[in-house]
């Protein structure tokens, strides 16, 4: 099985990276195929990271289609010639990038290349980006940088000018459903519904298809919005949505936090429940601080998922109001959508969608999520016909 087989809906991008990997294996020097600095852009869930790691596997393998042993090492992030920077926090720190840049100067130990991947490169501040820029201006001959970000505009112009950009598109619902059906063993009908409701976001589609609690939380989000009939109801709904996002974030992070703490204690030679020596408490404090920052980002991501789901709801209502013949995202509640379309006009629905976009901007700017959600949901007040 080729390393590209588990990717979906990105045939043009795959062809570019496959050609580059083949050229590098053959020792070619065609600049149109292989370069030492790449930027993969695309909307969330389009598979940016998956493609980056597939390309890394191809570059680190003797076979451009990917060797099985290398594939396992890359998947486990244990390959000696692979360096990865990903963050569960809101911002990538300058110290992390400095460490990565220093690592990039090493020669490959077992392969032809040293591959350095930065996921969420858009989370670098301008000062941090300038540290990376110096490495991209004069890269070692056998180091390949792969950056991932939603768009080119998320990076400073001087970095954009030194990378080759490959843009991903939103994969088709059918492609995502087929991938989940094949990879996760989910019934095709359930996989199709999950892919449609996730709007082709591969990671979210996987979660909706395999996690009943995630499906229930999404369903409750939509029902809350459809049931708003007063300003007080909007305020109560905002509090409930915030709690749903908090519960979702905890479900994602708590198990991982416990595993990290247990692994850290084990590496320090401390038995479960044992006393932590004062000299080692600083290390655990650093871990706890990292976990708190990750929880903050996870909560923000959870709130944003709720807002994206609400946008899909009002998008469906608007299509019905305008009489547009397009497939509904929330097909399972079509009757309720038709009823909701009679409770407001199309301009009112557009106003609500604008309010959701404003709420996303406000929350990204550190406005209190509770206040942003309340202001947004007030615009969604409807009176039953």
N, C-alpha and C positions, 0 to 999 in steps of 0.2 A: 504494500500500500504506500502510495506516494505521500509525502509530508503535506501536500496541498489538498488531499482528499477530504479532510475534515473541515475545510472552509466552504462557505456557501455564498452564492450570489455576487461574487466579485471576480468573475472570469478575466476581465481586462487587467485588473491589478495583479492577479495571480500570474498572468502571462508575463508581465513586466518583471516581477521578482524571479520567476522561474528562469527567464532568459538571463538575468543578471547572475543567478547562481550557476547556471550552466557555463556562462562565459568565464566566471571566476574559477570554476573547476578545470576548465580547459586551458587556463592560463592566458585567456584573451585579455586584451587591453582596450576593447571597444568602449569608449566613454558613454555611448548611448545605452549600453547595457549595464555596466557596473560602475558605481561610484562609491565613495567612502562615507557619505553623509546622506541619510534618507529621512524624509518626513512623511508619515502616514496620517492622513486626515480623513475624517468621516464622522457622521453623527454617532452619538452614544449607542452602543449595541450593534454597530455595523461590523465589528470584528477586527478593529485596529490592532489590538494586542495579539490576537490569535494569528494574524498575518505576520506581525513582527517576529513572533517566536517561530513560526513556520519558516520564514526567511532565514532566521538565525540558525535553525537546524540544518537547512540546506547548505549554508555557508560553512558550517562546522563539520559537515560530513564529507567523506570522500566521494559519495554519490550525490549529485545535485537533487535527487529525489528524496534524500534523507536516509541515513543509516538508522536502524532500529535502536542500537545502543545509544547513539547520540540523541535520538528523539527522547528516550527515557531520561537522559541526563538533563536535557533542556527543560523537559516538563517538570522535573524535580528541582530545577535551578541549581544544579550541582556541577555543571560542566566547567572545567577549569578555565576555559577561554570565553566564558560568558559572564558579563556583569549586568545586573538589572537594577534599576532604580524605579521603584513604584512607591506610592505613598497612600496611606489611609487618612492623611491629615488634609487640611485645607490648602496648605502651601508646602512646596518642596523647599527645604532649607538650603542655604548657601553652603553649609558644611558638607551636606550630602553630595552636592555637585562637585565640590572641591575634591572629595575623596574619590568620586567616580572618575574625574578627569585624571587624577594621579594614577588610578588603575589602568586607564586607557593607554598609558605610555608603555606598559609592559608588552613584550613580544609574545606571540602565541606560544603556548607550551606544548600542545599536542596537535593542533590543526594548522590550517592555512591562515586563519584570521582570529583576531580577538574581536568579539562582537559586544557592543555596549547598547543597551536598550533603556530608554527613558519613557515610561508610561506616564500619561497625563503631563506632558511637557508644558501644557498651558498653565500649570500650577506653579511655575517659576516666576518670581518677581523680576523686574528689569535688571536689578543688581546681580541676581543669581544667574540670569541669562547671559550676562556679560562674562561671567566666569566660564560658562560653557562655550561661548563664542571663541575664546582664545584657543580652545582645543579643536574647534571645527576649522579654524583658519589654517592651522598647521598640523593636521592629523598624522600620526605615524603611518607608514605605508601599509601595514597589515592590520589596522584597526578600522572597523566599520561601525558607525553610529546609526542607530535607528530611533527616531523620535516619534511619539504618537500624540496627537492633539485633535480636538474637534475641527479646527480650521487653521489655515495659514495665518489668519489675522490674530490668532491667539499667541503668536510668537513675535518677537521684535524683528523689524525689517532686516537687520544685519544677519540674523540667523537664517531667515527665509532665503536670503540671497546665497547661502552657502550649502543648501541642501537640495536634493532632488525630491520634489513632492509627488506623492501618489495619492490620489483622492478616491476614497471609497464611496459607494452609493448605498442607499437604504436597500437591503435585500428584499426580494419579494416575499410575501407571506408564505406562499407555497414552498419556497426554497428553505425558509427557516423551519417550517413545519416538517419538511422531509428530513432535515438535519436532526431535529429533536426525536423524530420517530425512529430514525436509523441509529442514532448515537445513544439515546436514553431509553429506547424500548417503549415509548409512550404511544398509545393508540393514535392513529393518524388524525382522527376527528378531533380528539382532545388536543393534540399538538397544533392542529390548524387553528382551533379557537384561541389557544394560548398565544400563538404567533400573531394572530389578528389583534387581540386585545393588548398585546405588548407593542403593537405597531412596528413589528419586525425587529425589535430590540432582542438580540439573541440571548443575552444573559437573563433578561426579565422573562422572556418566553419560556426558557428552561425552568425558571423558578415557578411561574404560574402553572406549568404543565406537571411539575413534580411535587409541589408544596400546596396542600389543601388550605393551610392557614393563610398563605399569600393570596390565594383565590378568594377566600372569605373576606379578607381585609379590603381587597379591591371592590368586591360586591357591596360591602357596607359603605364604602366611600361614595359610590354612585347613588345608593339609596338615600344616604344623608342629603346629598345635593338635590335630589329630586323631591325631597320632602320639605324643603325650606319654604315656609309660608309667612314669616314675619322677621323683623329685625332681631328680636330676642331668639328666635329659632336659628338665625344665622350665627349669632354669637355662641349659642350652645353647640351648633354643628362645628364651628371652628375649633372649639375646645376638644370635641370628640375626634376630629381629624388629626389634631396635634397629638392626641393620645395614641391614635392608631399608628401614626408615624413613629412615635417613641417606642411603642411595642414592637414594631417591625424592625427598628434599628437595634433594639435589645436582642431580638431573635437572631439577628445576623452576627452581632459582636460578642454576646456573652459566652457562647461556647468557645469561640476562638480565644477570647481573653483568658478563660480558664486553662485552655491547653497551653497557651504561651507562658502563663505563670507556673504551671506544673513543670514545663520543660526547662524554664529558667532555674527553678529550684533544684531540679535534678542535675542540671549542668554545674550548679554551684555545690553539689554534694549535700543538699539539705533534704531530709526525709519529709514526706507530707505531714504537716502538723508540727514539724520541728521548729525549734527556736532559730530565728534568723540572727546571725552575728551582726553586731553594729557595723563592722567594716563592709558588709555586703548589702546593707539596707539602701545605700545610694543607688545600686544597680536596679533593685526592685522599684525604687521610687521613679527612676527614669522610665522603666517599663510601664508603670502605672500612668505616668504623664503621657506617654505615647498612646496608651489605650484610651485615655480621656479625649485626646485630640481626634483619635479615630472615631470615637463615639459621636463627637460633634459633627464630623463630616458625614457619618452614617445617618444621623438624624436629618441633616440638611438634604441628603440624597433621598431619604424617605419622604420628606415633605415635597420635594420636587417631583417624585414619582406620583404622589397624590394629585398634584396640580396638573401633571401631564394626563393622568386618567380623567380628570375633570374637563380638560380641554377636549379630549376625545368624546366625552359625553355631549358637550355643547356643540361640537362639530357635527355630530350625528343629528342633533335637534335642528341645527341650521340647514343641513341638507334636506331634511323633511320639510321644513318651512319654505324653502326655495323650490321644492319639487325637483331637486337634482337627483338623477338616477345614478347614485354611487353606492358602493357596498358600505354598509354600516360597520363601524368598529365594534360596537356593543350590540351585536345582532341578537344576543340572548335576551335582551330586554326591549325588543323592538316595540312592543305594545306600549310600554311606559314612555318610550321616546316619542311615539306618535301623540300620546296624551299630553306630554310636556310641550310639544310643539304648538299646541292650541292655547297654552297659558301665557304666551308672550309673542311678541313680533320678532321678525328677523333682526331688526336694528337693536332690540333689547338683548337678544342672544349674542350679537356681535359685541355689545357693550360688556357683557359678562366675560366673554373670551378676552377682551382687552384688559379687563380687571385681573384675570388670571395671569396674563403676561406681566402686568405691573407688579403683582404679588411676587412672582418669580424674581423680578429685578430687585425688588425691595429686600427680599430675604437674602439674595446674593450680596446685597450691600449691608448686611448685618442689622436690618430692621427686625424687631421682635417678630418671630413667626406667628405668634398668637394675634398680634395686632394686624399683621399683613393678611392673615387668613380671614379675620373678622371683616376687614374692609372689603376684601374680595367677595365674600359670601353675601354681604348685604346687597350687592348688585344682582345676586341670583335669586332674590326673593320673588316668588311667583304667587299669583292668586289663582286657585283652581277654577277652571271654566265651568 
